[in-house]
Amino acid sequence: MEKRLAINGGPRAIPEGTIQPWPPVDAADEEQVLASLRGHQHAFGPNCQAFQEEFAAWNGNRYAITTNSGTAALHMGLVACGCGTGDEVIVPAYSWSSSATCVMQHNCIPVFVDIDFATMNLDVDRLEEAITPRTKAIIVVHLHGLPVNMERVMAIARKHGLKVVEDACQAHGARWRGKKVGTWGDCAAFSCNQNKLLCSGEGGIFVTDDEEMLAKAQSLWSFGESRSPVESRDYHVYAMGWMYRNNDLTAAFGRAQLRKLDGYLEAIRASAAVLTENLQGVPHLILPVEPEGARHNWYNYTLRFDMESLGHVHDASAFRYKLVEAMQAEGVDTGVWQGYILPAMTVFQAKNGYGKGCPWDCPHAAPVDYSLERFPVAQRHCDTHTGMTVPLRPPNGPEVARLTAAAIRKVMENVEELQC
């Protein structure tokens, strides 16, 4: 077989049309959604109530609220934890923007902590040094479906009297020490966006075991009212509120997909194992890890490039994009998930969320330091990673994982074609 890279005119390693889209939609999905469409409650309806109950039962929570996004569920978590003006909330320096902007949405101040390179998650060893008298909560992100060491996080949180919000938006079914994420902290947020392992197109789920926290979250979720849409509403606003409710069609799709989720998770784990096995020994690659006690859901299979061995430490990000482009030309469905660490984003560097410097210049806030040199590990990860989701997911199987590994190996074994 010709070894010349496809980006330079060689043959593709993965034929066109091999990788199939996510999620698989079958007759069960169609039947559930059509039944909702033919019903008469297209706003918050019976599928919403059923979806909440079924997800709570599946994940092991007492309460669940279906929302219009994972971002909404995160915001609800901050409110449920009693976070307010000037309170500080600890967030990992690398995640999706919502993990930090949800803090600002309730006039709180995000305080960033660097990540652990091996796991890509918050560096728990650095957690306590970020705690101040103003700290109210910790947002723990189970990034790409790999759970954080929740025993250590909860011990630190309880020692300092802090609340914990689990950002499990990518982590459906992931477990730490056999216990599902979303059941460790005070509350948690899941996403049901198009790309998530529980897909309903858009949507999210807030979960908690605490009835008082449920009530606070529910108030924010529905206009600041004290009663849910299925109760006798008085339409009186008691506090700041948004409209974060889900709709019946979306919930119907989510219910159908939830029934298949355990099967999806097992299939994805099997494909991830095949990919890992076939990537052993590929030069210049840093493979993802699954620490003892963790059960990854492999939402995103994330590789890092060893820029030191490649000789590209000085231009890591630029050369990473060349490598990704070469892999894409071979047919690898991969890309750069998040190209900026959170503290580098303009809203945090400018410290101007609402205008006139708020919330950072509000009277109850204290100064925080977002100097980028404080987050070297997050920056290294950010500059050297690429990730993939769809190739490991049904209807794709182990053979697609093998083809993907072969395509990645082809690029990395012929990397001199990209050097300049």
N, C-alpha and C positions, 0 to 999 in steps of 0.2 A: 504493500500500500504506500502511496506517495505520502511523504512526511511533511511536505510543504504546507504551511498554514493557510487556511481558507482565506484569511484576510489578505494574503499575498497571492491569491489565485489558485490555491490548492483545493482539493475536494473537502466538503463538509464532513465532519465526523458523525453528526447526527442528522439523518435525512429530514428534509422539510416535512412538516405534518406529523412527526413522530410524537411530540409532546402534546397531550390533550389538555384542554382548559379545566380549571377548577371553578365551582364544585360540580360533581356529577349531578345532573337533574333527571329524575325518573318519574314514573307514573304516580308514585306516592307523593312526591312534591307537588305535582300538577293537581292531583285530587284535593290535597289540603288547601292549596291556594285558591283553586276554583270554588271550593265550598265557601271560603271566606268572601270571595268576590260576589257570589250569589246570595250572600247573607245581607243583613241590613245594618250592621254596625262596622263601619269602615274606619272609624277613629279608634279609640281605645275600646276594644270589644272582647268577646269571649276567648279568642285565641290569645290575646294579651294576658288575660288572667291565667289561662291554662299554661302558657309558656313560662310564666313566673313560677308557678307551682312545680312544673316538671323540671325546670332547670335547678331550682332549689333542692329538689329531691335527688337529682343526678349528681350535683356537686357536694351535697351534704350540708346545706345551709338551712336555717330556720326561715329566712325571708329572702325574697328576690323581687326586684322591681325592673320591669323591662323599659328601656329608654330608647331614645332615637340615635344614640351613639355611645361608644365607649368613653369619649370625652365628657359627655354629660354625666355618665356614671362616676367618673373621677371627680368632677365638680361636686356631685352629691356626696361623695365620700368625705371631702373636706368639710362640708357643712355638717354632715352627720357627726364628725369628730369635734365640732364646736370651734373650728378655726375661724378667725376673724381679723379685723383690721390690725396690721402691724405684727401679727403672729408670724413666726418663721416656720417653714416646712422644708425638711431635708429631701432632696431629690438627687438621683444619680446624674452625673454630668453628661452621660450619653444615653439618650432614649428618643422616643418620638416627642415632638414639641408639646403635645397635650399633657405629658407627665409633669410639665412645669407651668404651662399656661393656665392649667386648672387652678393652680395656687393663686395666681394673679386675679382670677375671676372672682375671688372672694376677698380681694384687697389684702391678701397675705403676701409674704416675701419668700421667694424660693431661695434656698441655700444649697449650693451644689457640692457634691462629694465625688471625688474621682472614682473610677471603676477599677475592678480587678481584671487584668488583661486576659487571664486564662478563661474566665467565665463570661466576661463582657458585662457582668452585673456590678451593682454597687459594691465597693470595697468595704466590707463590714469592719475591717481593721481600722478604717479611718472614720467610722461613723461617730464615735463619741467626741472626737475633736471638733466636730461641726456643731455640737449641741451648745446652746446658749440659754440664758434665762428666758429668752423669748420663744424658744422652740416649742411648738405645740404638737407636731406630728411628723411622721416619716412616711414618704411614699416609696415603697419597695417595688421596683419594676422587675418582673420575671422575664427578662428580655429574650425574645426569640423562642420562648417556651422553656427556658432553663430556669428552674426555681432557685431562689436565693436561699442561703442557710437561715431558715426562719427561726430556728431555736435560738441562735445567737442574736438575731434582730429583736425578737420579742423579749429576750432577757435584758438587752440594753434599753429597750423602750420602757419596760416595767420599772427598771432601776431609776429612770429619770421621769417617770410619770407621763410618758408620751403615748399618743395614739398612733396606730399603724394602719395605713391604707395600702392594700395590695393592688398594684397595677398589674392585673392578670389579663390584660387585653389580648395578649398573644399566647396565653398559657393555659388554655382549656385542657384539663386532664393531667397537667403536669403535677408531680408530687414531690414533696420533701419528706423523707423518712416514712414513706407510705401514705402520707396525708395530703390530700389535694390542696393546691394553692386556692386561695379564696376562703379557706377555713382557718387560717392561722392568725391573721390580723383582726382588727376591730371591724373592718369592712373591706370590700374589694370591688373592683370594676373589671368587667369583661367586655370585649367588643365583638360584634357580629357583622362587621364590615365584610365586603366582598372577598377579601383575601384571608379572612380568619378561618380557623379550622371548624368553627361553628358559624356558618355563613347564612345570613338572612338578607343579603344585599347591603343594607345599612342597619344600624341598631346597636344596642348594648344592654348590659345587665348589671345592676347594682345588687350586691348581696351583703347581708349581715345577720348575726344571731341576736342582736340587741334591739329590743322593741322601741326604745327611745331614739336610737340612731335611725331606725327605720322611719319614724315619724318626721324627724328633721329632714332626712333625705327626700321623703315624699312631699314635704311642703315645698322644697325648692323645685322639685320635678313638675309640680302642678300649680304654677302661678303664685306660690306663696300661700296657698290655701291650706287649711288644716285637715281637710277631708279628701279622700281619693275620689276619682270619677265614678266609682261604683257605689259610693255612699250618697246620702242626701246632702248635697253641697250647699253651703250658704253663700258662696261666691265672694267671700270676704278675704282680703289679703292681709295676712298676719305678719309677713316678713318678706324680704327680698325673694322673688321667685322667677323662674324661667318656665318655658313650656318644653319639657324634655320627654314628654310621653311618646310611646311607640304607637304604631297603628296596627290594625288587625291583619292586613295582608302580609306585612313584614313578619309579624309574630307567627302567622300560619306557616310561612316558609321556614322560619326558625324551628318550629316544632317538628316539622318533617325532617329537617336536617339533624336535629338533636337525636332522633331515634337511630341515626346511622353513625353518630359521632364515635362511639366506642370502636366500631369496626374501622372507621377511618384512622383512628389513633394507632391501632395495631398495625395496619397496612403501612402507615408512614414510618413507624419505628422499624419495620422490616426493611423498607427501602433505604432508610438512613444507615442501617447497619451494612447493607450491601455497598452503598456509596463509600462509607468509611473504609471498609475492607479493601475496596478497589483503588482507593487513593493512598494507601500505605506506600511509603517510599517515593512518592512524587516529589521532585526537587522543589525547593523554595516555597513550600506550602506549610502553613500552620493549621492543623486540623482542629475542629471543635472538640470540646471535652464534655464528659458527663461525670461530675465528681461523685464520690461515694455518698450515698444517701439521696441523690437527685434522680428523678425520672423525667427526662427531657420529653417534650411532645414533638420536637423537631419542626416547629412552626416555620422556622427559617434555618436552613443549613448554612452557616456562616464560615467562610474560609478567610484566613489572613495570609498575605504574602510576606515572606521574610525579606524585607528590603535590604537588610545588611548583607545577606548572602547574594542577593541580586546586584548589589552595588548601587542602590538607588535610594539610600537614606535621605539624600539631599533633595530629591524630587519625588518622594514616595507617592503622594496623591496623584500626580500627573502620570507616573509610570503605572500605577494601579489601574487608571482608566484605560491605558493601552492594553494591559493584560485582559481586562474585562471586555474590551472591544474585540480582541482576538478570540476570546472564548465565545462571545455572542456570534461571531462569524462562523464558528464551528457548529452552532446550533444550541449551545448551552443557554438555558433560560436563567440567566443570572444578571445581577445589577448591583449598584451601590444603593443601599437602603436609606441611609441618612448621612449626608455629606458634610454635616456641621455638628460639632459638639454643641450642647445646649447653651453654655455660657457665651459662645461666640455669636449667637443669633442677635440680630440688631436690637430687638426689643429689650434684651438684657444688658447689652453693652450701652445702649442709650439710656436705660433705666427710665423709660417713658411709656408706660403701658396705656394709661388713660389720658395722657396729656398733662402738661405742667408738672412732669416728674412723678406722677402717682403710679403705683402705690409707694414707691421708694421714698418720695419726699413728703408723704403724709406724716402728720405730727406724731403718730404712735410707732413709726418705723425706726429701726436703727440701721446704720450704714452696713453694707455688705460688700465683699470684694469679689468681683468677677474677673480678675486678672487671669488671662488664659494660661499663663505659665503654671498655675496652680493645678492644672488638669492634664498633665503630660501623658498619662496612660490612655485617657479617653481620646486624646488627639492622635496618639499612635494607632489606636484601633481604628479611628475614623478614617485615617489616611491609607490604611492597608487592607481594608476588608472588601469582600464581595459576598453576596448572599443569594440563596435560591429557595423558592417555596414550591412552585407548581411541579417540578420534575419528580418530587418525592410523593406526591399526593395521587390518590385514585382519580381517574381511572388508570393513571400511570403506575407501573409496578417495578419490580426489581430489574427488569431488562432495560428500562429507561435509566435507572440509576447506574447500571453498568456502562451504558453508552455515554452518559454524562461524565462518568469518571474517566473513560477513555479519551473523551474530547478535552477534558481539563489536563490530563497527562500529556496529550499531544502538544498543547500550548506550552506547558511548563518544561517539557523536554526539548523544545525547539525555541526557547525564549530568545536565543541570540538573533533570531529573525526580527525581533522587535527592538533590539538595542540600537541606540543612535546617540 
